[in-house]
């Protein structure tokens, strides 16, 4: 698999080559080099209410099917453990519930709620038992407000990312935010997963693709801020549109008409913050030409749902799908190789391509 170079200076850089999106080798390699080293969204802390202390899940369903288990202790600490028994690899917990310990139903091996080995029948004659490897492996957990994220072998510190995001959004009533299944939806997009991220990471296309969104956003003020493993696009409202954040006086954006923060966390998580709440989008690869996009809506002010940049999200999504699927087809052309970046409007895409190239070349 060839290395890919993306120039660090956006004014000189070229985009990822078409072969990146067409090659099964790159697609498979990114599973280990990018996604195994990523952080993934598990859910709002309401998935572990008072009467539930275990929540089984897979790291990325149908892609990296690593069986994992969230376990809540009596003091409300949440751990993430392997959900695979260290005896014969059976799944330990199949459904969320409330348990005193973790017991494998295959041969009765038990673990404490912190994952340490507890007991095992018929092993009294086993020598050098139990060992450290008989405990359940533990994985790192991090929180962005009430939202839970987990990593397998993460390549960066998520707490640092969360701390920087919280500096911007901590004034919002996140403790009162609630998941809304009626406003949440999965979409199947016929394109490479990275193309969907490419499209998300720039506001360049808004005047050409999203008429309704363009009517409320001030394109001239649209801005992108780059950090190490995440970036932020800021959507400013046009004059007269009052569907904006009500910032406290000590906030860095006080008196600015901002209607949306679009956070992207490498490689596939989007946290869209609106005056009504938060829409978390998870981009899940299926194959080189098919991607599952989950829109998960969390609301703290229902009265603002149909206003401004955070309204008509389904329509915006359908418009994005149309152009992304068109690009996916166009990249199969034998006459297209690579493109250039707009230095003013595609800083987020350049950031993404730089991180991908570094991972590929590692």
Secondary structure as UniProt FT lines:
FT   TURN            10..12
FT   HELIX           18..22
FT   HELIX           24..30
FT   HELIX           31..35
FT   TURN            36..37
FT   STRAND          39..44
FT   HELIX           45..48
FT   TURN            50..51
FT   STRAND          54..60
FT   TURN            61..63
FT   STRAND          64..72
FT   TURN            74..75
FT   STRAND          78..82
FT   TURN            86..88
FT   STRAND          102..103
FT   TURN            105..107
FT   STRAND          110..111
FT   TURN            113..114
FT   STRAND          117..119
FT   TURN            121..122
FT   TURN            124..125
FT   TURN            127..128
FT   HELIX           132..134
FT   STRAND          138..139
FT   STRAND          141..144
FT   TURN            145..146
FT   STRAND          147..151
FT   HELIX           158..169
FT   TURN            170..171
FT   HELIX           174..176
FT   STRAND          178..189
FT   HELIX           193..200
FT   TURN            204..205
FT   HELIX           206..209
FT   HELIX           211..216
FT   HELIX           219..221
FT   STRAND          223..226
FT   STRAND          230..237
FT   TURN            239..240
FT   TURN            249..250
FT   TURN            252..255
FT   STRAND          258..265
FT   TURN            266..268
FT   STRAND          269..274
FT   TURN            275..276
FT   STRAND          277..287
FT   TURN            288..289
FT   STRAND          290..299
FT   HELIX           302..304
FT   TURN            305..306
FT   HELIX           308..310
FT   HELIX           313..330
FT   TURN            331..332
FT   TURN            334..335
FT   TURN            343..345
FT   HELIX           347..361
//
